[in-house]
Structure formats: structure tokens, C-alpha cells
Amino acid sequence: MKPGNAIEVKNVKKKFKVYFDKGSQLKERILFRNRNRYEERWVLDDVSFEVKQGEAIGLIGHNGCGKSTTLKLLTRIMYPDSGSIELKGRVSSLIELGAGFHPDMSGRENIYTNASIFGLTKKEIDERLDDIIEFSEMEPFLDNPVRTYSSGMYMRLAFSVAINVNADILLIDEILAVGDVNFQAKCFNKLREIKAQGTTIVIVSHSMGQIEQICDRSIWIHEGKIKAEGNPREIDKDYLDFMGQKRQEIAEQSQKKDEAKTMVAEEIETRAEAEEKKRWGNGRARFREVCMSGKQSDRQRVFATEESVKIRMNYKVKQKVQDAVFGIGIFRDDGVQCYGTNTRIEQFKRFDLDKDGEVVVNIEKLSLLPGKYTLDVAIESDMATPVDYFRQAYSFEVYSSLTDVGVFRMEHQWEV
């Protein structure tokens, strides 16, 4: 192992057998041997990385990419099919909630059992017992069986033991999602403290905020391979952009399925009839197509907060519309109106519609926060006469790499 390193993972590969229809009893396995067919799935494929002593890294990636498997290999719960893993020093881990706890034993008894799994002697546990109890804030319940504990109480006790064994390496798998807000803040402060003391930390999490608060480096695992690693703010942004593109693909597939279902349902109710229920007006002009485009597609369904967006409204004119007005409205899926405007409000010069055309709304920054939204569009004539009001003409989603809250993001700057 290189000087200064706490963890070295070299060319690690890991596969699992996935059975299609495996018999659960011995008799079934003998009589129906053909059922024992399986395929081999590579969860990790030639993964290599190093972690320096005192460094904190975060493993990120979509579900099933190999993050938790990597952590279990580091704890030696399982072993790689090929490659090598070297760790220097005592390892403490929080892999699964309640792992190493016996449900019928009291919290106090489980402290001794769990700490002994991490390699502590009874004398060492006795010395740390008061610190463990104090940090967990569980003293009133310590002599109750842990099966009577809530998931948050489980986590308090497990985390308190894990961070008080004076480990050189701490491995955490998504467990910080459990517990109340105050205890989570306490855990983060403790992690910063033990990191400052030189403990090496590896965290698996879907919370980019947790990764950025604690970690010096992010490793993005995708389909069993390391796709990127580096500064958490940069890697996390790239990962969220990638996931946004995936959501765009899923949204497009969902749209195609919905259109296919609509075609089947046309025997009962035509698509035009379904649309008519969402629109009204005198019909002198009608929207033929409404769509939104972004950096990924001309007909995009998923956008990043502050992405540049165009709303395109193609219309057909049947009779001349005098003093025409175009309008848009954006609504969240819970019915909250997020924004609405029209050409009259924005004092656009007066115009008439006498031929088919297209109107485009350029949005330099779509400031909406993550959620599902629908777009309403409208044409009016003089005296606010409805020509074509089209509710829910287009649906879309928004995602963000930040975790600010509310409806939209205001442009602002901090001065401290």
C-alpha cells in the first residue's frame, strides 16, 4: 500500500447469479432442474480507486450501480471475484440499520455486542459506554429490548457505537437519512469532528447535500464502472444533469405510451374530443401544436432549473382575429399557479391574426424549482373575448442540483 493511503481498491470485479425461477425446496430443485437457470450479472467491472488517510469520499450513482456492493466489499461482508482491496487500520461500518443488533436484547447489551464486532474488548467498551449513551440520547430506553425501538432509535444507537470505537476508517451506507433533524445535524457535526481527527470516511448517499457538506471527493459509479471522480460540486452537478437526461428519456417513453393508449381509446373517445374538454373559445383561431424545447430536444419534457427554454405555439387561423392577445400560464401539479402573462400585460404592440403562424416565448432562465408542471396557452381577441383557451396543453418536469425550497429561484447574491 502506498504511504499515506488508507484504502486501495485495484481492478475489482464482482458478479452475482440471478436465477430466473429457482426452486425454494430440495424436492423442487431435483424434480425441476430446468428451473435452476440463471444469468451472471456484473455489478462491479474493473473498479479502482484510492482513499488517503483522513480523506472523506462519497460514492454516488443510480440504484443498482454498485455503490452498496463496493461498501460491502470494503467491510469484507463479501469478497471480489477478482482484484484486490487493502485497508489500513480498524474499520467501523454502518451498512444496514440494526445490523449486529439482537432484537430481544436490551440496548445496553447490544452496545457491548455491536462494539465487540468492531473489535473492542470489554474494557474498551466500558471506557466508552458513557460517551455512547450520552451521544445516542437513549438513556431512558437503554434497558428496553431493541425490538421496541423505532427506526430512528435504532439509528441513534448504531451510529453512536460506530463513531465511538475510534476507528481509522468509517463506512456509512445511506443510514443518515434516518432520524430527526436535530440528530442528523448532531451526526454531521460529529462526522466533521472525527474527520478533523484524521478518520477516513466513505459515504454512500443519494443526498448530494450530504456529500458536498462532508466529502472532499465524489466517485460516480455507473453500470459497475467509475464514470467520473473529483470535486463533489462538479461531479454531483454532472451526475444530476445525467439523471435529468435519463428522466427526459423516461418522460418521452411515457409520452409515447400515453399516445399509444390514446390511439386505442379513440374507439371510445377521439383524441380531439378529449382535448375539447380542456379548451374553449369562439374557434376563429386554434392552436395546432404546443411544445417546449431546451438544450436536449426540440420537444423536451424534463428541464434543469435555470435552463434556457422556448415555448412554441403553432396556430391556424380560420377567421381574422382583431387585436389578438397570446397568453401562457404555468401550473404546478398540485394546482398552484406559478406564473402567468400575456402580450397585453407586457404592452406588446397591437396586432391582428389573419394567417397561420407560430408564436415563440423565449425564457432565458426557467427559474422553477423541482416538480411536475403543466402549461396553459390562450388566444384572446379585443375586449378579452376567448378565441382558444387550451388548458394543460403541455406537461413537463423540472430538476435541480441545488436543494433550495419554494416555487421558483430568485436571482440573488450573498454578502457576508
C-alpha positions as CSV (number, residue, x, y, z in Angstrom):
1,M,0.0,0.0,0.0
2,K,1.3,3.5,-0.9
3,P,2.4,5.7,2.0
4,G,-0.5,8.0,3.2
5,N,-3.3,5.8,1.8
6,A,-6.0,4.3,4.0
7,I,-7.8,2.3,1.2
8,E,-6.7,0.9,-2.1
9,V,-9.1,-0.8,-4.5
10,K,-7.4,-2.3,-7.6
11,N,-9.2,-3.8,-10.6
12,V,-12.1,-5.2,-8.5
13,K,-14.8,-7.2,-10.2
14,K,-17.9,-8.7,-8.7
15,K,-20.7,-10.7,-10.2
16,F,-23.9,-12.2,-8.9
17,K,-26.0,-15.1,-10.1
18,V,-29.6,-14.0,-10.9
19,Y,-32.0,-17.0,-11.1
20,F,-35.0,-16.9,-13.3
21,D,-37.1,-19.4,-11.4
22,K,-35.2,-21.1,-8.6
23,G,-37.0,-23.8,-6.6
24,S,-37.3,-23.0,-2.9
25,Q,-37.3,-26.6,-1.7
26,L,-34.9,-29.5,-2.3
27,K,-37.6,-31.6,-4.0
28,E,-38.4,-28.8,-6.4
29,R,-34.7,-28.4,-7.3
30,I,-34.4,-32.1,-8.0
31,L,-37.6,-32.6,-9.9
32,F,-37.5,-29.4,-11.8
33,R,-33.8,-28.9,-12.6
34,N,-34.6,-26.8,-15.7
35,R,-35.9,-24.1,-13.4
36,N,-32.4,-23.5,-12.0
37,R,-31.4,-21.4,-15.0
38,Y,-29.6,-18.2,-14.1
39,E,-27.6,-15.4,-15.7
40,E,-24.5,-13.8,-14.3
41,R,-24.7,-10.0,-13.8
42,W,-21.5,-8.0,-13.3
43,V,-22.2,-5.5,-10.5
44,L,-18.6,-4.1,-10.5
45,D,-16.4,-4.3,-13.5
46,D,-12.7,-3.3,-13.1
47,V,-13.2,-0.6,-10.4
48,S,-10.0,1.0,-9.0
49,F,-9.6,4.0,-6.6
50,E,-7.5,5.1,-3.7
51,V,-8.5,7.0,-0.5
52,K,-5.9,8.9,1.5
53,Q,-5.8,8.9,5.3
54,G,-8.2,11.5,6.7
55,E,-10.0,11.9,3.4
56,A,-13.8,11.7,3.1
57,I,-15.2,10.4,-0.2
58,G,-18.8,10.0,-1.4
59,L,-20.0,7.2,-3.7
60,I,-22.9,8.3,-5.9
61,G,-24.9,6.7,-8.7
62,H,-28.3,5.4,-9.6
63,N,-29.9,2.4,-7.8
64,G,-28.2,-0.8,-8.7
65,C,-25.0,0.7,-10.0
66,G,-22.8,-1.0,-7.4
67,K,-22.3,1.6,-4.6
68,S,-23.5,-0.6,-1.7
69,T,-21.7,-3.6,-3.1
70,T,-18.5,-1.6,-3.1
71,L,-19.1,-0.7,0.6
72,K,-19.8,-4.3,1.5
73,L,-16.6,-5.4,-0.2
74,L,-14.7,-2.8,1.9
75,T,-16.2,-4.2,5.1
76,R,-15.4,-7.8,3.9
77,I,-19.0,-8.8,4.2
78,M,-18.4,-10.2,0.7
79,Y,-15.3,-10.7,-1.4
80,P,-14.5,-9.7,-5.0
81,D,-14.3,-12.3,-7.8
82,S,-11.0,-10.7,-8.9
83,G,-8.9,-7.7,-7.9
84,S,-7.7,-6.6,-4.5
85,I,-8.8,-4.4,-1.6
86,E,-6.5,-3.2,1.0
87,L,-7.4,-1.2,4.1
88,K,-5.2,0.2,6.8
89,G,-6.4,0.3,10.4
90,R,-9.6,-0.5,12.3
91,V,-12.8,-0.4,10.3
92,S,-16.2,0.7,11.6
93,S,-19.3,0.5,9.4
94,L,-23.0,1.4,9.3
95,I,-24.2,-0.7,6.4
96,E,-27.7,-1.7,7.3
97,L,-29.9,-0.4,10.1
98,G,-29.8,-2.7,13.0
99,A,-27.1,-5.0,11.6
100,G,-25.3,-6.7,14.5
101,F,-28.2,-6.0,16.9
102,H,-30.3,-8.7,18.6
103,P,-34.0,-7.7,18.8
104,D,-34.6,-9.5,22.2
105,M,-31.5,-8.0,23.9
106,S,-31.6,-4.6,25.6
107,G,-30.0,-1.5,24.1
108,R,-27.2,-1.7,26.7
109,E,-26.5,-5.4,25.9
110,N,-26.5,-4.6,22.2
111,I,-23.9,-1.9,22.7
112,Y,-21.5,-4.5,24.0
113,T,-22.4,-7.0,21.3
114,N,-22.1,-4.5,18.5
115,A,-18.9,-2.9,19.7
116,S,-17.2,-6.3,20.1
117,I,-18.0,-7.0,16.4
118,F,-15.9,-3.9,15.7
119,G,-13.0,-5.4,17.6
120,L,-13.3,-3.7,21.0
121,T,-12.6,-5.5,24.3
122,K,-15.0,-5.3,27.2
123,K,-12.6,-3.0,29.0
124,E,-12.5,-0.6,26.0
125,I,-16.3,-0.7,25.7
126,D,-16.6,0.1,29.5
127,E,-14.4,3.1,28.9
128,R,-16.6,4.4,26.1
129,L,-20.0,3.4,27.4
130,D,-20.9,6.8,28.9
131,D,-19.9,8.6,25.7
132,I,-22.0,6.2,23.6
133,I,-25.1,6.6,25.8
134,E,-24.7,10.4,26.0
135,F,-24.4,10.8,22.2
136,S,-27.4,8.5,21.5
137,E,-29.7,10.4,23.9
138,M,-31.2,7.0,24.6
139,E,-30.6,6.6,28.3
140,P,-34.4,6.3,29.3
141,F,-34.8,3.4,26.8
142,L,-31.4,1.7,27.2
143,D,-32.7,-1.3,29.2
144,N,-35.6,-2.0,26.9
145,P,-35.4,-4.7,24.1
146,V,-34.4,-3.1,20.8
147,R,-37.4,-4.7,19.1
148,T,-39.4,-2.0,20.8
149,Y,-37.3,0.8,19.2
150,S,-38.3,2.9,16.2
151,S,-36.0,3.0,13.2
152,G,-34.8,6.4,14.4
153,M,-33.9,5.0,17.8
154,Y,-32.1,2.1,16.1
155,M,-30.0,4.5,14.1
156,R,-29.2,6.7,17.1
157,L,-27.8,3.7,18.9
158,A,-26.0,2.1,15.9
159,F,-24.4,5.4,14.9
160,S,-23.3,6.2,18.5
161,V,-21.5,2.8,18.7
162,A,-19.9,3.1,15.3
163,I,-18.4,6.6,15.9
164,N,-17.1,5.8,19.4
165,V,-14.9,2.8,18.5
166,N,-12.0,5.1,17.5
167,A,-11.9,3.5,14.0
168,D,-9.4,4.5,11.4
169,I,-12.0,4.0,8.6
170,L,-15.7,4.7,8.9
171,L,-18.1,3.3,6.2
172,I,-21.6,4.6,6.0
173,D,-24.4,3.5,3.6
174,E,-27.4,5.9,3.4
175,I,-28.1,5.5,7.1
176,L,-28.0,9.2,7.8
177,A,-31.4,9.5,6.1
178,V,-33.0,8.1,9.3
179,G,-33.5,10.2,12.4
180,D,-34.9,13.6,13.3
181,V,-33.5,16.9,12.1
182,N,-31.7,17.7,15.3
183,F,-29.9,14.3,15.5
184,Q,-28.9,14.5,11.8
185,A,-27.3,17.8,12.5
186,K,-25.5,16.3,15.5
187,C,-24.3,13.4,13.3
188,F,-22.9,15.8,10.7
189,N,-21.1,17.8,13.3
190,K,-19.6,14.6,14.8
191,L,-18.5,13.4,11.3
192,R,-16.7,16.7,10.8
193,E,-15.1,16.3,14.2
194,I,-13.8,12.8,13.6
195,K,-12.7,13.7,10.1
196,A,-10.6,16.5,11.5
197,Q,-9.1,14.0,13.9
198,G,-7.8,12.0,10.8
199,T,-10.5,9.3,10.4
200,T,-11.1,8.2,6.8
201,I,-14.8,8.3,5.8
202,V,-16.6,6.6,2.9
203,I,-20.3,7.5,2.4
204,V,-22.8,6.1,0.1
205,S,-25.7,8.6,-0.4
206,H,-28.4,9.8,-2.8
207,S,-28.3,13.2,-1.0
208,M,-25.9,15.5,-2.9
209,G,-26.2,17.9,0.0
210,Q,-24.7,15.4,2.4
211,I,-21.9,14.5,0.0
212,E,-21.0,18.2,-0.5
213,Q,-21.1,19.0,3.2
214,I,-18.8,16.2,4.3
215,C,-16.7,14.8,1.4
216,D,-13.5,16.0,-0.2
217,R,-14.1,13.9,-3.3
218,S,-17.1,12.2,-5.1
219,I,-16.8,9.0,-7.1
220,W,-19.6,8.4,-9.6
221,I,-20.3,4.8,-10.3
222,H,-22.3,3.9,-13.3
223,E,-23.1,0.4,-14.6
224,G,-20.4,-1.1,-12.4
225,K,-17.6,1.3,-13.6
226,I,-16.3,4.6,-12.3
227,K,-17.7,7.2,-14.7
228,A,-16.1,10.2,-13.0
229,E,-14.4,11.4,-9.8
230,G,-13.3,14.7,-8.4
231,N,-14.7,17.8,-6.6
232,P,-18.2,17.0,-5.2
233,R,-19.7,20.2,-6.5
234,E,-18.6,19.5,-10.1
235,I,-19.2,15.7,-10.1
236,D,-22.6,16.0,-8.4
237,K,-23.7,18.6,-10.9
238,D,-22.7,16.3,-13.8
239,Y,-24.4,13.4,-12.2
240,L,-27.7,15.3,-11.7
241,D,-27.5,16.6,-15.3
242,F,-27.1,12.9,-16.5
243,M,-30.0,11.8,-14.3
244,G,-32.1,14.7,-15.8
245,Q,-31.4,13.4,-19.3
246,K,-32.5,9.9,-18.2
247,R,-35.7,11.4,-16.8
248,Q,-36.1,13.1,-20.2
249,E,-35.8,9.7,-21.9
250,I,-38.3,8.2,-19.5
251,A,-40.7,11.0,-20.0
252,E,-40.5,10.7,-23.8
253,Q,-41.2,6.9,-23.5
254,S,-44.1,7.6,-21.1
255,Q,-45.4,10.1,-23.6
256,K,-45.3,7.6,-26.4
257,K,-47.1,5.0,-24.3
258,D,-49.7,7.6,-23.4
259,E,-50.2,8.4,-27.1
260,A,-50.5,4.7,-27.9
261,K,-53.1,4.3,-25.2
262,T,-54.9,7.4,-26.6
263,M,-55.0,5.8,-30.0
264,V,-56.5,2.6,-28.5
265,A,-59.0,4.7,-26.6
266,E,-60.1,6.5,-29.8
267,E,-62.7,3.9,-30.3
268,I,-64.5,5.2,-27.2
269,E,-63.5,8.8,-27.4
270,T,-61.4,10.5,-30.0
271,R,-58.3,12.5,-29.0
272,A,-59.9,15.6,-30.4
273,E,-62.9,15.1,-28.2
274,A,-60.6,14.6,-25.2
275,E,-58.8,17.9,-26.0
276,E,-62.1,19.7,-26.4
277,K,-62.9,19.1,-22.7
278,K,-59.7,21.2,-21.9
279,R,-60.3,24.1,-24.3
280,W,-62.9,26.6,-25.1
281,G,-63.3,29.8,-27.3
282,N,-65.0,31.0,-30.5
283,G,-62.6,29.0,-32.6
284,R,-61.6,31.8,-35.0
285,A,-58.0,30.7,-34.4
286,R,-56.8,27.4,-32.9
287,F,-53.6,26.0,-31.6
288,R,-52.4,23.1,-33.7
289,E,-49.3,22.2,-31.7
290,V,-47.8,23.4,-28.4
291,C,-44.3,22.2,-27.3
292,M,-41.3,23.2,-25.2
293,S,-37.7,22.9,-26.3
294,G,-34.4,23.0,-24.4
295,K,-30.8,22.0,-24.8
296,Q,-31.6,18.3,-25.2
297,S,-34.5,18.3,-27.6
298,D,-36.9,20.3,-29.7
299,R,-39.8,18.6,-27.9
300,Q,-38.4,18.3,-24.3
301,R,-40.2,17.1,-21.2
302,V,-37.6,17.5,-18.5
303,F,-35.6,20.7,-17.8
304,A,-33.0,21.8,-15.3
305,T,-33.7,24.8,-13.1
306,E,-32.4,27.9,-14.9
307,E,-32.1,26.1,-18.2
308,S,-32.9,28.2,-21.4
309,V,-36.3,27.2,-22.7
310,K,-38.5,28.0,-25.7
311,I,-42.3,27.7,-25.7
312,R,-43.5,27.2,-29.3
313,M,-47.2,27.6,-30.2
314,N,-48.2,26.8,-33.7
315,Y,-51.7,28.1,-34.7
316,K,-54.2,28.0,-37.5
317,V,-56.5,31.0,-38.4
318,K,-60.0,30.3,-39.7
319,Q,-61.3,33.9,-39.4
320,K,-59.4,37.1,-38.8
321,V,-58.8,37.8,-35.2
322,Q,-58.6,41.6,-34.4
323,D,-56.4,42.9,-31.6
324,A,-55.2,39.4,-30.8
325,V,-53.5,38.5,-27.5
326,F,-51.4,35.4,-26.7
327,G,-51.1,34.2,-23.1
328,I,-49.4,31.5,-21.1
329,G,-49.9,30.1,-17.6
330,I,-47.7,27.6,-15.8
331,F,-49.2,25.5,-13.0
332,R,-47.7,23.0,-10.6
333,D,-49.3,19.6,-10.4
334,D,-51.0,20.5,-7.1
335,G,-52.8,23.3,-8.9
336,V,-50.7,26.2,-7.7
337,Q,-50.3,28.9,-10.4
338,C,-46.6,29.6,-10.7
339,Y,-46.6,32.2,-13.4
340,G,-48.9,33.8,-16.0
341,T,-48.6,36.6,-18.5
342,N,-49.8,37.7,-22.0
343,T,-48.8,40.1,-24.7
344,R,-51.3,42.7,-23.4
345,I,-49.8,42.7,-19.9
346,E,-46.3,43.1,-21.4
347,Q,-47.6,46.0,-23.5
348,F,-46.8,44.3,-26.8
349,K,-47.8,46.4,-29.8
350,R,-51.3,45.6,-31.1
351,F,-51.6,43.1,-34.0
352,D,-54.2,41.0,-35.8
353,L,-54.2,37.4,-36.8
354,D,-55.1,36.8,-40.5
355,K,-52.9,33.8,-41.4
356,D,-51.4,30.7,-39.9
357,G,-48.2,31.1,-37.9
358,E,-46.2,30.4,-34.8
359,V,-45.5,32.4,-31.7
360,V,-42.4,31.7,-29.6
361,V,-41.8,32.6,-25.9
362,N,-38.1,32.7,-25.1
363,I,-37.3,32.0,-21.4
364,E,-33.7,32.8,-20.7
365,K,-33.8,31.1,-17.4
366,L,-36.5,28.7,-16.3
367,S,-36.4,29.6,-12.6
368,L,-38.9,27.0,-11.4
369,L,-37.8,24.6,-8.6
370,P,-38.1,20.8,-9.0
371,G,-41.6,19.4,-9.6
372,K,-44.2,18.5,-12.2
373,Y,-45.9,21.3,-14.2
374,T,-48.4,21.9,-16.9
375,L,-48.6,24.7,-19.4
376,D,-51.8,26.5,-20.3
377,V,-52.0,28.6,-23.5
378,A,-54.6,31.1,-24.8
379,I,-55.6,33.3,-27.7
380,E,-57.9,36.2,-27.0
381,S,-59.3,39.0,-29.2
382,D,-60.3,42.5,-28.4
383,M,-62.4,43.0,-25.2
384,A,-60.8,39.8,-23.8
385,T,-63.0,37.5,-25.9
386,P,-61.8,33.9,-25.7
387,V,-60.6,32.6,-29.0
388,D,-58.8,29.4,-27.9
389,Y,-58.1,28.6,-24.2
390,F,-56.2,25.4,-24.0
391,R,-55.7,24.0,-20.5
392,Q,-52.8,21.5,-19.8
393,A,-51.6,21.8,-23.4
394,Y,-48.2,20.5,-22.4
395,S,-46.7,18.8,-19.3
396,F,-43.1,18.9,-18.1
397,E,-40.8,18.3,-15.2
398,V,-38.0,20.3,-13.6
399,Y,-35.0,19.1,-11.6
400,S,-32.1,20.9,-9.9
401,S,-28.7,20.2,-8.4
402,L,-29.5,22.5,-5.5
403,T,-31.9,21.9,-2.6
404,D,-33.5,25.4,-2.2
405,V,-37.2,25.4,-1.5
406,G,-40.3,27.2,-2.6
407,V,-41.8,27.6,-6.1
408,F,-39.1,29.4,-8.0
409,R,-35.4,30.6,-7.7
410,M,-34.8,34.3,-7.3
411,E,-31.6,35.8,-8.6
412,H,-29.7,36.9,-5.6
413,Q,-26.2,37.3,-4.2
414,W,-24.9,36.9,-0.6
415,E,-22.7,39.4,1.1
416,V,-21.1,38.2,4.3
